Amino acid sequence: MSSSPLAERPPFPVPLERLRADAASGAIDNVIVGLPDLQGRVQGSRLDPEYFLERVVPGGFDACVYLLAVDIDMEARPGYALDPWARGLGDFAVAPDLSTLRYLPWDPGTALVLGDAHWPGGEPVEVAPRRVLGRQLDRLAGRGWRALAGTELEFLVFAEDYAQAHRLDYRGLTPATRHSADYALGAVAGIDPLMREIRTAMTRAGLRVESARGEVHPGQYEIVFRYDDALRTCDNHVVYKTGARRIAADAGAALTFMAKFDGGEGNSCHVHLSLRDAEGRPVFAPEEEGGAGGPAGPDGLAPALRHFVAGQLACMREFALLHAPTVNSYKRLAPGAYAPSAVAWGVDNRTCAVRVVGKRESQRIEFRVPGGDANPYLSVAAIVAAGLYGIERALPLGEPFDGNAFAAELPRLPESLEEAVRLWEGSEAAREAFGAEAVRHYAAAGRSELAAFAAEVTDWERRRGFERW
């Protein structure tokens, strides 16, 4: 019996020697060089393995600059700091990061490597999402720290396939469970085979699954992956979204990560994050518990953690665009929508935007603002940047909120994408952390989304005005 490199779990990352051998045997016949775009999608090209090994590994692969200056419809609207038209729709080089090389169980014969965009002179493309995160991680490294992160990504599963959903204009779809399946093992029995396929495929692709369960909205599910270095977590996140859609399509189903599909509960992407020092000690834990965060205060929390959380509160409104990048995002964040709407922190309080959880080495924050539509690189970058803002200024932290922050009279997150763009553009903290170029570029991305929405005639308008105006 002939063996496939995917018959058993391959190593991750895949060594080049293994790829070369599997390509020679015909087991791998193409390599995708992928670039995470502004929306967190993996864009790229399929290459012959021999060409990849001989030419792309040492020299990169050219791709059009517009990949980092388009909306979800691949429309390049004006205003981006990286203007593809001013550059004649020329190319940059995508340099493969070989630490991301993996085989894709859902795409037989295929390897995938993610890469970073560089200009012909070798300079990084600063507005690329992976680079935006990298710069914030470099700031941490300057302090001798590194970030660990985990994302909890929810999605809705429907019985119709993607072609059927499109023909139905994404209305009247059938959720894969008939009612809420939150923690209910029996309620998700009908979709367990698909969820098992997604979980096992991700494990074979190098992702480490921690847990999985049904969620509140009918048809909603969550798969949680193990904590890892922040960049690897974000890389795994975009691979997971790509693969989960493909696996669902192959099973004749459809799933969506959009933040708010209907009037029910939205899809969240809660981000757990902690810091470690050069010796591996937890920066958020006080020294009395073996941490590197300084002596514990009266509440038992380390000063480093308190300042980091204070930075989240100080920057949350201004950085909201990086966590909630679409018009739809803010429908999930509306008051009463079972998602944070107040700028608040609490200890093990899920109604707050920032939830402090864990003890000792597991001491961390859970940032609950992002939805399933968030770009993980940008969201994690914003969390790190806000935390450093608080640490650098030793910002004081008020008392944790105790109670239902959903219903409390507290400062609110932006209520719309338009407000978020305006706050982002006017933010000195954003310019200091990310640079004027990135501020302009991502403001343009937000305005592009707003322009596309403003030009659309909605069902609400037709129902309201067809007969009566």
C-alpha positions in Angstrom: 0.0 0.0 0.0 1.4 3.4 -1.0 1.7 5.9 1.9 0.7 9.5 1.8 2.5 12.2 3.8 -0.9 12.9 5.3 -1.8 9.3 6.2 -0.2 10.1 9.6 0.3 13.3 11.3 3.2 15.1 9.6 5.8 17.2 11.5 5.1 20.9 12.0 6.8 22.8 10.7 7.6 20.5 7.8 11.3 20.4 7.2 12.5 21.3 3.7 14.1 17.9 3.3 10.7 16.3 4.0 9.0 18.5 1.5 11.7 17.8 -1.1 11.3 14.0 -0.6 7.5 14.1 -0.7 7.6 16.3 -3.9 9.9 13.8 -5.5 7.6 11.0 -4.7 4.6 12.9 -6.1 2.9 13.0 -2.7 3.0 16.8 -2.7 2.4 18.4 -6.0 1.9 22.1 -5.1 2.9 24.6 -2.5 0.7 27.6 -1.6 2.6 30.7 -0.7 0.1 32.7 1.3 -0.1 36.3 2.4 -2.5 37.3 5.2 -4.4 40.3 3.9 -6.2 43.2 5.6 -9.3 41.1 6.3 -7.3 38.2 7.7 -7.7 36.0 4.6 -4.9 34.0 3.2 -4.3 35.2 -0.4 -1.7 33.6 -2.6 -0.6 31.3 -5.4 -0.1 27.6 -5.9 3.5 26.9 -7.0 5.3 23.8 -8.3 7.3 22.3 -5.4 10.5 22.3 -7.4 10.1 26.0 -8.3 9.3 26.8 -4.7 12.4 25.0 -3.4 14.8 26.4 -6.0 13.6 29.9 -6.4 11.1 31.0 -3.8 12.8 29.8 -0.7 15.9 31.9 -1.3 14.3 34.8 -3.2 10.6 35.1 -2.4 7.6 35.2 -4.8 6.2 38.3 -6.4 2.6 39.3 -5.8 0.6 42.4 -6.7 0.8 45.2 -4.1 -3.0 45.7 -4.3 -3.4 42.6 -2.1 -2.8 44.8 0.9 -5.1 47.7 -0.3 -8.5 46.1 -1.2 -11.8 45.5 0.5 -13.5 42.1 0.8 -14.7 42.4 -2.8 -11.1 43.0 -4.0 -11.9 46.7 -4.8 -9.0 49.1 -4.5 -10.7 52.3 -3.3 -8.7 55.6 -2.9 -7.1 56.7 0.3 -4.8 53.8 1.3 -1.3 54.7 2.5 -0.1 52.0 0.2 -1.7 53.2 -3.1 -1.6 50.4 -5.6 -2.5 52.7 -8.5 0.4 55.1 -7.7 2.7 52.1 -7.8 1.4 51.1 -11.2 -0.2 47.9 -9.7 3.4 46.6 -9.4 4.7 43.8 -7.2 6.2 43.2 -3.8 8.0 40.0 -2.8 6.4 37.5 -0.4 9.2 35.9 1.6 8.1 32.5 3.0 8.4 32.0 6.7 9.5 28.4 6.8 8.4 28.1 10.4 4.8 28.1 9.1 5.3 25.3 6.4 2.6 22.6 6.8 0.6 20.1 4.9 -3.1 20.6 4.5 -5.2 17.5 5.1 -8.2 19.1 3.5 -6.3 19.8 0.3 -4.5 16.6 -0.6 -1.1 17.0 -2.1 -0.8 20.6 -0.9 1.6 22.3 1.4 1.1 25.9 2.7 3.6 28.4 3.9 2.7 31.9 5.0 5.0 34.8 4.2 5.9 38.5 4.7 5.7 41.2 2.1 8.9 43.1 1.2 9.8 45.8 -1.2 12.4 45.2 -3.9 15.1 46.7 -1.6 14.3 44.3 1.1 12.4 46.7 3.4 9.2 45.2 5.0 5.8 46.5 3.9 4.9 48.2 7.1 1.1 48.1 6.7 1.0 44.3 6.2 -1.0 42.8 9.1 1.7 40.3 10.0 4.2 43.1 10.1 1.9 45.3 12.2 1.8 42.6 14.8 5.6 41.9 14.4 6.4 45.5 15.3 4.4 45.3 18.6 6.1 41.9 19.4 9.5 43.6 18.8 8.5 46.3 21.3 7.9 43.5 23.9 11.2 41.9 23.0 12.9 45.1 23.7 11.8 44.7 27.3 12.8 41.0 27.3 9.2 39.8 27.1 7.2 37.7 24.6 3.4 37.4 24.2 1.5 34.1 24.4 -2.0 34.2 23.0 -5.0 32.0 22.3 -8.1 32.8 20.2 -11.6 31.4 20.8 -13.4 31.6 17.5 -17.1 30.9 17.1 -19.0 30.1 13.9 -22.4 29.2 12.7 -23.0 26.0 10.8 -25.9 25.6 8.3 -27.3 22.6 6.5 -27.2 24.3 3.1 -24.0 24.3 1.2 -22.4 27.5 0.0 -23.9 27.5 -3.4 -27.4 27.0 -2.0 -26.8 29.7 0.6 -25.8 32.1 -2.2 -28.9 31.2 -4.3 -31.0 31.9 -1.2 -29.3 35.3 -0.8 -28.1 34.0 2.6 -31.7 34.2 3.9 -33.9 31.4 5.4 -30.9 29.1 6.0 -31.3 26.1 8.3 -29.1 26.1 11.4 -27.3 22.8 11.9 -28.9 22.5 15.4 -32.5 23.3 16.1 -32.0 25.2 19.4 -29.3 26.4 21.7 -26.5 23.8 22.2 -24.4 25.7 24.8 -22.5 22.9 26.5 -25.2 20.5 25.4 -23.5 17.3 24.1 -26.7 15.7 22.8 -27.8 18.8 20.9 -24.8 18.8 18.6 -24.9 15.1 17.7 -26.0 15.9 14.2 -23.0 18.0 13.4 -20.4 16.0 15.4 -19.1 14.2 12.3 -18.3 17.5 10.6 -16.8 19.0 13.8 -14.7 15.9 14.4 -13.4 16.2 10.8 -12.4 19.8 11.4 -10.8 19.1 14.8 -8.7 16.1 13.5 -7.7 17.9 10.3 -6.5 20.9 12.3 -4.4 18.6 14.5 -2.8 17.0 11.5 -2.1 20.5 10.1 -0.1 21.4 13.1 -2.7 23.1 15.3 -3.2 21.9 18.8 -6.8 21.6 19.8 -7.7 22.2 23.4 -11.5 21.9 23.5 -14.7 22.1 21.5 -18.4 22.6 22.3 -21.7 23.9 21.1 -22.6 27.5 21.7 -25.7 29.6 22.4 -27.1 30.4 18.9 -28.7 27.5 17.1 -26.0 26.0 14.9 -23.2 27.7 16.7 -19.9 26.0 17.6 -16.6 26.9 19.1 -13.2 25.1 18.7 -10.5 26.4 21.1 -6.8 25.8 20.3 -3.9 25.7 22.8 -2.0 28.8 23.9 1.1 29.5 21.8 3.4 32.3 20.8 1.3 35.2 19.6 2.4 35.2 16.0 2.0 31.4 15.7 -1.5 31.7 17.2 -2.5 34.3 14.6 -1.0 32.2 11.8 -2.9 29.2 13.0 -6.1 31.2 13.3 -6.1 32.2 9.6 -5.2 28.7 8.5 -8.1 27.4 10.7 -10.7 29.7 9.1 -9.5 28.8 5.6 -9.5 25.1 6.3 -12.8 25.0 8.3 -14.7 26.6 5.3 -13.2 24.1 2.9 -14.0 21.1 5.1 -17.6 22.3 5.6 -17.9 22.8 1.8 -16.7 19.3 1.1 -19.3 18.0 3.6 -22.1 19.8 1.8 -22.6 22.4 4.6 -21.7 26.0 5.1 -20.4 28.0 8.0 -19.9 31.6 8.7 -17.6 33.6 11.0 -19.4 36.9 10.5 -19.9 38.8 13.7 -23.7 39.1 13.6 -25.6 36.8 11.2 -29.1 37.6 12.5 -30.9 38.9 15.6 -29.5 36.1 17.7 -26.1 35.8 19.5 -23.1 36.8 17.4 -19.9 35.1 16.7 -17.1 36.1 19.1 -13.3 35.8 18.9 -12.2 36.2 22.5 -8.4 36.7 22.8 -6.5 35.3 25.8 -3.1 36.9 26.2 -0.3 36.8 28.7 3.4 37.8 28.8 6.6 35.8 29.7 10.0 37.2 30.5 13.3 35.8 29.1 13.4 33.2 31.9 9.8 32.1 31.1 8.3 33.7 34.2 4.8 35.0 33.9 4.9 38.8 33.8 1.2 39.1 34.9 1.8 37.1 38.1 3.2 38.8 41.2 6.7 37.9 42.5 5.1 36.2 45.5 3.7 33.6 43.1 7.0 33.2 41.2 6.1 35.8 38.6 7.9 38.8 37.1 5.1 41.3 37.5 6.3 43.0 40.7 5.0 42.7 44.3 1.3 41.9 44.7 -1.0 44.8 45.6 -3.8 44.6 48.2 -6.0 42.9 45.6 -3.3 40.3 44.9 -2.7 41.5 41.3 0.8 42.3 40.0 1.5 46.0 39.0 2.4 44.9 35.5 -1.0 43.3 35.0 -2.8 46.3 36.5 -1.0 48.7 34.1 -1.6 46.4 31.2 -5.3 46.3 31.9 -5.4 50.1 32.4 -3.9 50.5 29.0 -6.7 48.4 27.5 -9.3 50.7 29.0 -7.4 53.8 28.0 -7.1 52.8 24.3 -10.2 50.6 23.8 -12.3 53.1 22.1 -9.5 54.5 19.9 -8.3 51.0 18.9 -11.7 49.5 18.3 -11.2 49.6 14.5 -8.6 46.9 14.8 -10.9 44.6 16.8 -14.1 45.4 14.9 -13.4 46.2 11.3 -16.8 46.0 9.6 -20.2 47.6 9.6 -21.5 44.3 10.9 -19.1 44.2 13.8 -21.0 46.9 15.7 -24.3 45.1 15.5 -22.7 42.4 17.7 -21.4 45.0 20.1 -24.7 46.7 20.5 -26.1 46.9 24.1 -28.1 43.7 24.9 -26.4 41.6 22.2 -24.6 39.3 24.7 -21.2 40.9 23.8 -19.3 43.7 25.6 -20.5 47.2 25.0 -19.0 48.9 28.0 -15.3 49.9 28.6 -14.9 47.9 31.8 -12.7 45.2 33.4 -13.5 42.6 35.9 -12.2 39.5 37.6 -13.8 36.5 36.0 -16.6 38.7 34.8 -17.8 37.8 31.3 -19.9 40.9 31.0 -16.8 43.1 30.9 -14.7 43.8 27.8 -11.5 42.8 29.7 -11.8 39.7 32.0 -8.8 38.9 34.2 -8.6 35.1 34.9 -6.1 32.5 36.1 -3.5 32.3 38.8 0.3 32.1 38.8 1.6 30.9 35.4 -2.0 31.0 33.9 -2.6 34.6 35.0 -3.9 36.3 31.8 -6.4 38.7 30.3 -9.3 37.7 28.1 -10.1 40.5 25.7 -13.8 40.0 24.7 -14.3 42.7 22.1 -13.3 41.0 18.8 -15.8 39.1 16.7 -15.4 36.4 14.3 -14.6 38.9 11.6 -11.6 40.3 13.3 -8.1 40.1 11.7 -6.2 38.2 14.5 -2.9 40.0 13.7 -4.4 43.4 14.1 -6.5 42.5 17.1 -3.5 41.0 19.0 -1.3 43.9 17.9 -3.8 46.3 19.4 -4.0 44.4 22.7 -0.2 44.4 23.0 0.1 48.1 22.0 -2.6 49.2 24.5 -1.0 47.1 27.2 2.4 48.8 26.6 0.7 52.2 26.6 -0.5 51.4 30.1 2.8 49.9 31.3 5.0 52.7 29.9 2.8 55.3 31.7 2.2 53.3 34.8 -1.5 54.0 34.4 -3.5 53.4 37.5 -6.4 50.9 37.4 -9.7 51.4 39.0 -11.6 48.8 40.9 -12.9 45.8 39.0 -16.5 46.0 37.9 -18.7 43.6 40.0 -22.1 42.9 38.4 -23.7 43.1 35.0 -21.6 45.5 32.9 -24.0 45.0 30.0 -26.6 47.0 31.9 -24.4 49.5 33.8 -23.9 53.2 33.1 -20.3 53.1 31.8 -18.3 54.5 29.0 -19.2 52.7 25.8 -17.4 51.2 22.9 -18.0 52.9 19.5 -21.5 52.3 18.3 -20.6 52.2 14.6 -17.8 51.7 12.2 -17.9 55.4 11.3 -17.3 56.4 14.9 -14.5 53.8 15.2 -12.7 55.2 12.2 -13.0 58.7 13.5 -11.6 57.8 16.9 -8.7 55.8 15.2 -7.8 58.7 13.0 -7.7 61.1 15.9 -5.7 58.8 18.2 -2.3 60.0 19.3 -1.8 56.6 21.0 -2.4 54.9 17.7 0.1 57.1 15.8 2.7 56.5 18.6 2.2 52.8 18.6 1.6 52.0 14.9 2.9 55.0 13.0 1.1 57.5 10.9 1.2 55.3 7.8 -0.6 52.4 9.4 -3.2 54.8 11.0 -4.0 56.2 7.5 -4.0 52.8 5.8 -6.4 51.2 8.2 -8.6 54.3 8.4 -8.9 54.0 4.6 -9.9 50.3 5.0 -12.6 51.3 7.4 -13.8 54.1 5.0 -13.8 51.7 2.1 -16.1 49.4 4.1 -18.4 52.3 4.9 -18.5 53.4 1.3 -19.5 50.0 0.1 -22.3 49.8 2.6 -23.6 53.3 1.9 -23.9 52.4 -1.8 -26.0 49.2 -1.1 -29.8 49.2 -1.2 -30.9 47.1 1.7 -33.9 44.8 2.3 -35.0 47.1 5.1 -35.2 50.0 2.6 -37.3 47.9 0.2 -39.6 46.7 2.9 -40.1 50.2 4.3 -40.4 52.1 1.0 -41.5 49.9 -1.9 -45.2 50.6 -1.5 -45.4 53.5 0.9 -43.1 56.3 -0.2 
